[in-house]
Amino acid sequence: KSADTAMYAAKQAGKQCYAFYSEDMAKEAYFRLKKEQMLQEAFEQKQYKLYYQPQVSMETGRMIGMEGLVRWQHSERGLILPEEFIVELEQLGLIIELENWAMRTACEQIMRWKAKGLPYLQVSVNISISHFKDPKLISSVHDVLAETGVPAEYLALELSENILSENDFLNTIEQLKSLGVKVAIDNFGKGY
C-alpha cells in the first residue's frame, strides 16, 4: 500500500520521477479518496445547483441573458465554488455528466420562465475541453433541446479559449451552430 502511494505521487510529479513514501502522502491519498467519494455522492444526493448570473448589455443596460453557474451545495460545508471541485470531476471522468446535467437544468429553467409568461431568455453554460472532445456532445445537445422543447438559439455553450488549439474544433463548432446553438469563448484573452 505504501509503495503504491509513493508510485502515485511519483506519477503526479511527472515522467522519470521517483518518490519515497511518507505519512503525508498517505494522508493526501486518503483525503483525495474521500473527496472523490463526496463528489460522486453529490450526484446521488442532488447537491449540485445551478445559479443564474444576469448578462447585461453595456450599450443598453438591459439584461440580454443569463449564465448558468454550477455550485456544490454540500450538506456540511455549505456552498462550494467550482475551483474546489471541477478539476477533480475532470480527473474522475464525471465532468461530462455534470455539464450535461447543467445544460438540461438550464433548458428546463428557460421553459419554466416561459411558462410564467416571461420572454425566452438565452442561458449559457460552460463546456469543458473533455466534453467538447466527446463524440456524444452533439447528440447530447440535440437530445436536451428536443426533450425540453427549448429553441436552440436560447442555449449558449461557453468554451474556454484553449479549445481553439484542438485539431478538429471548427468541425465541432460548425455542428453546434447547425443545431442553432450559440457558441462563445469564455474568459477570452485570459490564457492564450
Backbone as a ProteinNet text record, in pm:
[ID]
protein_1_A
[PRIMARY]
KSADTAMYAAKQAGKQCYAFYSEDMAKEAYFRLKKEQMLQEAFEQKQYKLYYQPQVSMETGRMIGMEGLVRWQHSERGLILPEEFIVELEQLGLIIELENWAMRTACEQIMRWKAKGLPYLQVSVNISISHFKDPKLISSVHDVLAETGVPAEYLALELSENILSENDFLNTIEQLKSLGVKVAIDNFGKGY
[TERTIARY]
83.6	0	87.8	192.2	282.7	355.6	399	467.5	373.9	248.9	150.5	125.8	119.8	101.5	219.6	342.1	462.1	464.5	423.1	420.3	322.4	206.9	107.7	164.6	234	295.4	401.4	479.5	581.8	516.5	408.7	338.7	282.7	233.3	178.9	289	412.4	524.3	574.3	544.1	585.9	665.1	713.4	786.9	925	972.4	1106	1132.3	1034.2	1048	1036.6	1080.4	1058.8	1019.6	961.3	920.5	935.9	974.8	982.2	853.4	801.8	677.2	693.4	590.1	584.4	439.2	420.6	285.6	199.6	263.4	187.9	123	194.2	137.1	12.7	19.2	-95.6	-214.3	-188.9	-296.4	-356	-268.6	-316.1	-399.6	-353.5	-427.6	-563.9	-566.2	-692.9	-790.3	-740.2	-827	-874	-786.9	-824.7	-935.9	-921.2	-1022.9	-1154.7	-1145.5	-1264.9	-1336.2	-1258.8	-1318.6	-1384.7	-1320.2	-1379.8	-1514.7	-1520.6	-1647.2	-1752.9	-1712.9	-1807.3	-1857.8	-1769.5	-1810.4	-1910.1	-1887.8	-1980.8	-2113.7	-2107.5	-2229.7	-2310.9	-2242	-2311.2	-2410.1	-2378.1	-2472.4	-2595.4	-2569.9	-2679.3	-2770.2	-2711.6	-2788.5	-2834.8	-2812.8	-2856.4	-2805.4	-2675.1	-2615.2	-2562.4	-2553.6	-2508.8	-2626.3	-2600.7	-2704.2	-2657.4	-2753.5	-2721.5	-2774.4	-2681.9	-2717.1	-2711.2	-2796.2	-2805.6	-2755.5	-2656.5	-2598	-2644.6	-2705.6	-2752.6	-2637.3	-2661.6	-2569	-2636.7	-2565.4	-2622.7	-2548.3	-2623.9	-2565.2	-2502.9	-2378	-2311.2	-2372.3	-2425.3	-2485.3	-2617.2	-2705.2	-2841.3	-2866.4	-2783	-2805.9	-2914.1	-2964.2	-3071.3	-3013.5	-3085.3	-3044.3	-3066.9	-2962.2	-2971.5	-2964.5	-2939.4	-2931.2	-2886	-2857.9	-2810.3	-2697	-2610.6	-2510.8	-2541.8	-2552.6	-2575.4	-2442.8	-2428	-2303.2	-2325.1	-2244.9	-2258.6	-2193.3	-2266.5	-2214.6	-2247.6	-2170.1	-2190.9	-2243	-2366.6	-2427.1	-2405.4	-2291.4	-2253.5	-2335	-2377	-2463	-2394	-2263.3	-2191.3	-2109	-2044.8	-1954.5	-2024.7	-2147.6	-2218.7	-2186.9	-2193	-2173.2	-2025.5	-1994.6	-1856.6	-1846.4	-1748.2	-1727.6	-1655.2	-1668.9	-1613.1	-1461.8	-1389.2	-1243.7	-1203.4	-1293	-1261.3	-1302.1	-1374	-1418.2	-1414.6	-1406.1	-1412.6	-1295.4	-1174.4	-1056.3	-1069.4	-1115.4	-1131.8	-1239.7	-1347.5	-1452.1	-1397.4	-1310.9	-1248.8	-1159.5	-1079.1	-987.9	-1063.8	-1181.1	-1261	-1347.7	-1351.5	-1435.4	-1582.3	-1611.7	-1750.2	-1793.4	-1701.2	-1732.6	-1841	-1839.9	-1939.6	-2078.5	-2087.8	-2216.2	-2266.2	-2176.8	-2215.2	-2258.8	-2183.9	-2217.2	-2344.7	-2370	-2498.3	-2613.8	-2593.5	-2694.6	-2718.2	-2609.3	-2621.3	-2695.6	-2664.1	-2730.3	-2880.5	-2914.8	-3056.7	-3128.4	-3063.6	-3123.5	-3148.5	-3052.5	-3068.7	-3185.8	-3197.1	-3306.9	-3442.5	-3446	-3571.1	-3610.1	-3510.1	-3537.8	-3589.5	-3533.2	-3581.9	-3730.1	-3769.8	-3909.9	-3998.7	-3946.5	-4024.5	-4048.9	-3944.7	-3962.4	-4065.4	-4057.4	-4151.5	-4294.2	-4312.4	-4445.7	-4504.2	-4417.4	-4463.8	-4490.2	-4480.7	-4510.7	-4391.6	-4273.7	-4153.8	-4108.4	-4041.3	-3991.4	-3878.3	-3854.1	-3739.4	-3613.9	-3527.3	-3403.7	-3289.6	-3185.5	-3071.7	-2996.4	-2963.9	-2883.9	-2760.6	-2645.7	-2521.5	-2469.8	-2408.1	-2344.1	-2203.3	-2115.1	-1976.5	-1961.1	-1875.3	-1841.5	-1689.9	-1645.3	-1501.6	-1443.9	-1312.8	-1246.8	-1272.8	-1280	-1306.8	-1448.5	-1543.7	-1680.8	-1686.8	-1614.4	-1610	-1555.2	-1458.1	-1397.1	-1478.3	-1580.8	-1662.4	-1744.6	-1735.5	-1811.4	-1963.5	-2009.2	-2153.4	-2204.9	-2118.4	-2159.9	-2276.4	-2264.4	-2367.2	-2500.5	-2498.1	-2624	-2680.1	-2593.8	-2641.8	-2712.8	-2653.6	-2714.7	-2847.7	-2847.9	-2970.7	-3080.4	-3046.2	-3144.9	-3201.9	-3115.3	-3162.5	-3259.9	-3225.7	-3314.3	-3448	-3442.3	-3565	-3652.9	-3591.6	-3668.5	-3725.6	-3657.6	-3707.4	-3794.3	-3780	-3857	-3799.6	-3678.3	-3615.6	-3568.7	-3606.1	-3549.5	-3397.7	-3325.5	-3179.7	-3109	-3162.9	-3092.9	-3090.2	-3163.4	-3163.6	-3068.3	-2993	-2888.1	-2754	-2664.8	-2529.4	-2431	-2330.1	-2224.8	-2099.9	-2046.2	-1924.7	-1806.1	-1708.7	-1590.4	-1468.8	-1374.9	-1252.2	-1166.8	-1085	-1011.2	-906.9	-869.9	-773.7	-833.1	-964.5	-1028.1	-985.3	-948.2	-905	-781	-706.3	-586.2	-615.1	-738.1	-774.6	-780.3	-739.7	-731.7	-863.8	-969.1	-1095.3	-1200.8	-1157.1	-1253.5	-1353.8	-1310.1	-1402.6	-1516.5	-1488.2	-1592.7	-1698.2	-1654.8	-1749.7	-1829.8	-1764.7	-1835.9	-1939.2	-1903	-1998	-2118.4	-2094.9	-2205.5	-2297.3	-2238.1	-2318.6	-2398.8	-2335	-2404	-2515.7	-2494.9	-2600.1	-2723.1	-2704.1	-2818.6	-2891.5	-2822.5	-2879.9	-2832	-2742.7	-2690.4	-2584.5	-2583.1	-2480	-2353.1	-2238.8	-2109.3	-2032.7	-1974.7	-1897.3	-1765.7	-1667.1	-1538.8	-1542.9	-1524.4	-1528	-1389.7	-1383.7	-1256.8	-1154.9	-1199.9	-1111.4	-994.9	-874.5	-753.9	-690	-755	-703.4	-586.5	-594.6	-494.3	-396.7	-447	-359.7	-344.4
-119.4	0	125.2	123.2	237.6	258.6	149.6	158.9	214.2	171.3	219.2	369.1	413.2	555.3	635.7	587.3	656.2	656.7	545.6	538.6	641.9	654.8	753.1	894.6	924.3	1056.1	1081.5	979.4	994.5	1020.3	950.9	972.6	1114.1	1164.2	1300.2	1403.1	1371.7	1464.9	1472.9	1374.6	1376.9	1253.8	1255.5	1139.2	1128.5	1007.6	974.3	1032.5	1017	1063.6	945.4	965.7	868	943.2	872	934.1	832.4	880.2	795.9	814.6	706.7	710.8	793.1	870.9	941.9	938.2	961.9	961.1	1072.3	1183.3	1292.1	1243	1156	1100.4	1019.6	942.6	859.8	947.5	1055.5	1147.1	1212.2	1254.3	1317.8	1218.9	1095.7	993.3	967.5	965.7	945.6	1059.2	1184	1299.1	1302.9	1263.3	1257.9	1155.3	1037.6	933.1	978.3	1043.3	1093.8	1198.1	1286.4	1388.7	1324.6	1223.5	1152.4	1092.8	1032.3	975.2	1084.2	1198	1308.4	1362.9	1373.2	1423.8	1330.3	1200	1103.3	1102.5	1111.8	1115.7	1242.3	1350.9	1477.3	1460.8	1375.2	1346.5	1275.2	1171.2	1089.5	1171.3	1263.3	1342.2	1476.6	1496.4	1618.9	1745.4	1744.9	1859.3	1965.2	1932.6	2032.7	2123.7	2252.5	2353.2	2442.6	2498.7	2592.8	2729.9	2824.5	2962	3043.7	3143.2	3220.5	3362.3	3399.1	3533.2	3610	3726	3803.9	3850.4	3851.3	3910.1	4037.1	4148.1	4278.9	4342.8	4403.1	4476.9	4605.1	4630.7	4753.9	4874.2	4851.8	4960.5	5007.7	4912.7	4948.7	4936.7	4860.7	4837.9	4734	4672.7	4573.2	4432.6	4349.3	4209.9	4139.4	4070.6	4001.9	3850.6	3803.5	3660	3628.8	3501.6	3453.1	3354.7	3343.7	3237.9	3143.3	3015.2	2914.1	2873	2894.4	2865.9	2752.5	2648	2530.6	2557.1	2521.3	2527.3	2394.9	2362	2239	2278.6	2244.4	2274.6	2154.2	2153.8	2041.8	2047.5	1932.2	1927.2	1977.9	1966.3	2011.3	2137.6	2147	2258.3	2379.7	2363.5	2475.2	2486.9	2608.5	2633.7	2625.8	2539.9	2520.7	2568.4	2654.9	2710.3	2610.5	2624.8	2526.6	2508.1	2609.7	2596	2479.7	2441.6	2335.7	2196.3	2186.2	2051.6	2022.2	2119.9	2095.3	2010.6	2042.9	1968.1	1820.9	1795.4	1657.2	1585.2	1655.4	1593.7	1555.7	1641.1	1608.4	1485.9	1481.6	1369.3	1238.4	1246.3	1126.9	1087.1	1171.4	1143.1	1174.2	1259.2	1293.2	1429.3	1502.2	1638.4	1639.9	1542.4	1538.6	1517.7	1430.8	1408.6	1538.2	1610.5	1736.2	1839.5	1851.4	1952.4	1917.7	1789.9	1750.8	1785.3	1761.9	1798.3	1949.4	2028.4	2174.6	2222.4	2163.8	2201.2	2172	2053.7	2014.9	2104	2128.5	2211.5	2352.9	2408.5	2542.7	2545.7	2445.2	2440.5	2424.9	2343.2	2328.2	2460.5	2536	2665.6	2765.3	2763.8	2851	2826.1	2699.2	2665.2	2702.9	2694.5	2738	2888.8	2965.2	3109.8	3141	3068	3090	3058.4	2951.2	2912.8	3019	3097.4	3204.9	3334.8	3328.4	3445.5	3534	3494.4	3573	3541.9	3635	3605.6	3502.9	3438.4	3348.1	3427.4	3365	3428.2	3330.9	3377.7	3291.2	3259.1	3132.2	3089.8	3019	3056.3	2991.8	2903.4	2793.9	2702.9	2671.4	2642.9	2612.7	2467.9	2448.3	2314.8	2299.4	2193.6	2168.1	2113.9	2115.1	2063.2	1913.4	1839.1	1695.8	1670.5	1754.3	1740.9	1783.1	1889	1936.8	1828.9	1750.6	1644.5	1515.5	1508.3	1387.5	1367.9	1251.3	1228.1	1234.7	1226.3	1230.4	1371.8	1473.5	1609.6	1656.5	1642.8	1694.5	1625.1	1493.2	1421.3	1456.9	1481.7	1521.4	1655.5	1751.9	1884.3	1871.5	1796.2	1775.6	1715.2	1612.1	1543.5	1635.9	1714.4	1806.6	1907.9	1962.8	2060.9	1997.4	1877.4	1809.5	1772.6	1723.8	1678.4	1793.2	1907.1	2019.8	2114.8	2111	2200	2339.7	2361	2493.1	2518.5	2632.5	2668.3	2682.4	2625.7	2615.6	2749	2857.4	2986.3	3040.9	2976.6	3023.8	2945.3	2855	2784.5	2827.3	2870.4	2907	2819.9	2772.2	2694.3	2779.6	2796	2874.6	2779.9	2805.3	2721.1	2801.6	2735.9	2806.8	2821.9	2925.3	2953.4	2847.5	2761.1	2655.4	2555.1	2556.7	2469.4	2508.7	2635.1	2681.3	2607.7	2549.1	2476.3	2330.9	2287	2149.5	2133.7	2017.6	1992.6	2009.9	1951.7	1945.4	2039.8	2147.9	2230.9	2297.5	2337.5	2404.9	2313.4	2188.1	2092.6	2081.3	2069.9	2058.9	2187.3	2301.2	2429	2441.4	2400.3	2405.5	2315	2198.7	2108	2169.5	2233.5	2300.2	2414.3	2492.4	2603.4	2552.7	2436	2381.8	2340.6	2311.2	2283.9	2413.5	2525.9	2655.1	2707.5	2634	2670.5	2779.2	2873.6	2977.7	2921.4	2970.2	2928.7	3055.3	3057.2	3172.6	3125.7	3212.5	3183.9	3252.3	3174.4	3223.6	3273.7	3383.7	3439.2	3460.6	3511.9	3528.8	3620.2	3577.5	3655.8	3627.9	3546.4	3520.3	3420.5	3321	3215.2	3217.4	3231.1	3222.1	3358.5
0	0	0	79.8	86.9	-45.4	-107.4	-236.4	-342.6	-339.1	-435.3	-417	-293.2	-263.6	-316.4	-295.7	-344.4	-497.3	-558.4	-704.6	-760.8	-698.9	-743.5	-733.1	-622.8	-604	-711.1	-744.5	-848.3	-984.1	-1014.9	-1141.6	-1149.8	-1037.7	-1034	-1059.6	-1019.3	-1033.5	-1177.5	-1259	-1399	-1436.1	-1559.8	-1611	-1547.1	-1540.6	-1491.4	-1352	-1264.2	-1126.5	-1030.8	-912.5	-807.9	-682	-587	-461.4	-349.6	-234.9	-116.3	-37.7	12.5	88.6	215	244.5	372.6	421.6	548.2	604.5	544.4	504.5	440	311.4	237.8	114.4	145.5	251.7	288.8	326.6	399.3	437.1	313.4	221.4	98.8	16.2	6.1	-68.8	-4	128.7	199.9	170.7	178.1	153.7	8	-84.8	-225.7	-246	-184.9	-195.9	-133.8	-19.2	49.5	-37.4	-100.5	-186.6	-308.6	-365.7	-479.6	-440.3	-322.9	-275.4	-258.8	-202.7	-183	-316.3	-415.4	-547.2	-613.4	-599.9	-657.8	-582.7	-450.7	-370.1	-398	-434.6	-463.2	-579.1	-676.1	-785.1	-730.2	-651.1	-597.3	-505.6	-430.4	-333.7	-389.9	-520.4	-589.9	-520.4	-490	-421.6	-517.6	-647.2	-742.9	-775.1	-779.4	-804.7	-918.9	-991.5	-1097.7	-1056.7	-1045.5	-1012	-1140.7	-1151.2	-1274.7	-1252	-1331.1	-1324.4	-1447.1	-1427	-1542.1	-1630.7	-1760.8	-1856.8	-1907.9	-1898.8	-1928.3	-2044.7	-2136.2	-2247.7	-2195.8	-2231.2	-2189.7	-2262	-2381.9	-2459.2	-2400.9	-2372.9	-2333.2	-2184	-2114.8	-1973.1	-1946.8	-2052.6	-2039.7	-2027.8	-1956.8	-1942.9	-2076.8	-2125.4	-2254.2	-2239.6	-2120	-2098.3	-1957.2	-1937.7	-1807.8	-1832.2	-1733.2	-1736.1	-1621.3	-1653.1	-1551.1	-1489.1	-1359.5	-1288.9	-1190.2	-1203.4	-1117.5	-983	-878.6	-742.5	-674.9	-572.8	-497.6	-360.5	-331.7	-201.8	-110.4	-43.3	42.9	171.8	218.6	336.7	464	472.7	591.6	567.3	451.1	423.2	363.2	322.1	260.5	112.7	61	-81.4	-117.8	-215.2	-259.5	-404	-430.1	-563.6	-653.5	-785.3	-879.2	-871	-828.5	-819	-728.7	-638.7	-543.5	-590.3	-704	-742.8	-892	-978.7	-1123	-1171.3	-1127.9	-1172.3	-1133.2	-1011.4	-966.2	-1047.1	-1080.1	-1162.2	-1299.4	-1354.4	-1483.3	-1468.8	-1364	-1343.7	-1323.3	-1261.2	-1235.1	-1354.7	-1456.2	-1572	-1547	-1448.7	-1415.5	-1469.2	-1531.6	-1574.9	-1682.3	-1771	-1877.9	-1819.4	-1720.9	-1654.2	-1590.2	-1523.6	-1459	-1562.8	-1670.9	-1772	-1847.9	-1871.5	-1931.4	-1837.3	-1707.6	-1608.9	-1611.2	-1615.7	-1616.5	-1741.3	-1854.8	-1979.5	-1971.4	-1923.8	-1912	-1809.3	-1696	-1592.1	-1643.2	-1717.2	-1773.5	-1871.9	-1956.3	-2053.7	-1983.7	-1880.9	-1804.6	-1738.9	-1690.4	-1628.2	-1732	-1850.9	-1958.3	-1981.3	-1984.3	-2009.3	-1890.1	-1767.7	-1651	-1655.9	-1693.1	-1707.1	-1815.4	-1926.1	-2036.9	-1992.6	-1915.7	-1866.3	-1773	-1709.2	-1620.3	-1696.7	-1829.8	-1911.3	-1942	-1902.5	-1932.9	-2076	-2139.5	-2274.8	-2266.7	-2380.1	-2385.3	-2351.3	-2276.5	-2235.3	-2261.3	-2328.1	-2356.5	-2227.8	-2209.3	-2094.5	-2148.2	-2094.3	-2135.4	-2022.9	-2063.3	-1968.6	-2019.2	-1927.6	-1962.6	-2005.7	-2103.4	-2151.5	-2143.9	-2079.6	-2064.5	-2195.1	-2202.9	-2322.3	-2339.1	-2229	-2240.9	-2292.4	-2253.6	-2304.1	-2450.2	-2484.5	-2622.1	-2715.4	-2667.5	-2747.8	-2746.4	-2661.8	-2650.3	-2778.3	-2841.6	-2965.1	-2944.8	-2821.9	-2794.1	-2767.5	-2771.6	-2737.9	-2825.2	-2954.8	-3046.1	-3020.5	-3005.4	-2980.1	-2842.5	-2743.8	-2610.9	-2616.9	-2687.4	-2701.7	-2775.7	-2883.7	-2961.4	-2875	-2798.6	-2714	-2607	-2542.9	-2438.4	-2498.2	-2613.3	-2677.4	-2715	-2772	-2813.9	-2694.4	-2588.6	-2472.3	-2390.1	-2388.2	-2308.9	-2389.9	-2523	-2609.3	-2621.9	-2577.6	-2585.3	-2728.5	-2787.2	-2917.4	-2904.2	-2997.5	-2987.7	-2967	-3022.3	-3011	-2869.1	-2777.8	-2639.3	-2550.2	-2610.4	-2536.8	-2594.6	-2508	-2549.6	-2472.9	-2541.9	-2478.9	-2473.4	-2353.9	-2334.8	-2326.9	-2411.8	-2421.8	-2378.3	-2312.2	-2275.8	-2400.8	-2404.8	-2527.3	-2561.1	-2466.9	-2500.7	-2599.1	-2616.8	-2715.4	-2856.7	-2875.5	-3007	-3056.1	-2964.6	-3004.8	-3041.4	-3026.3	-3061.4	-3213.9	-3262	-3405.9	-3478.2	-3427.5	-3501.4	-3442.9	-3379.2	-3307.5	-3401.3	-3522.3	-3614	-3656.1	-3677.8	-3716.7	-3607.3	-3483.6	-3371.9	-3356.2	-3369.3	-3359.1	-3471.2	-3590.4	-3702.6	-3675.8	-3618.1	-3586.5	-3480.5	-3380.5	-3277.2	-3338.5	-3424.1	-3489.2	-3580	-3644.4	-3732.1	-3651.6	-3523.3	-3436	-3400.3	-3416.7	-3380.6	-3246.5	-3183.1	-3051.6	-3068.2	-2976.6	-2976.5	-2912.3	-2958.9	-2904.5	-2869	-2749.5	-2705	-2643.5	-2650.4	-2584.7	-2448.7	-2344.1	-2207.1	-2167.4	-2095.5	-2045.5	-2157.2	-2270.9	-2385.4	-2349.5	-2387.6	-2361.4	-2227.7	-2146.3	-2011.9	-2014.6	-2103.9	-2100.6	-2215.8	-2337.9	-2454.3	-2517.3
[MASK]
++++++++++++++++++++++++++++++++++++++++++++++++++++++++++++++++++++++++++++++++++++++++++++++++++++++++++++++++++++++++++++++++++++++++++++++++++++++++++++++++++++++++++++++++++++++++++++++++

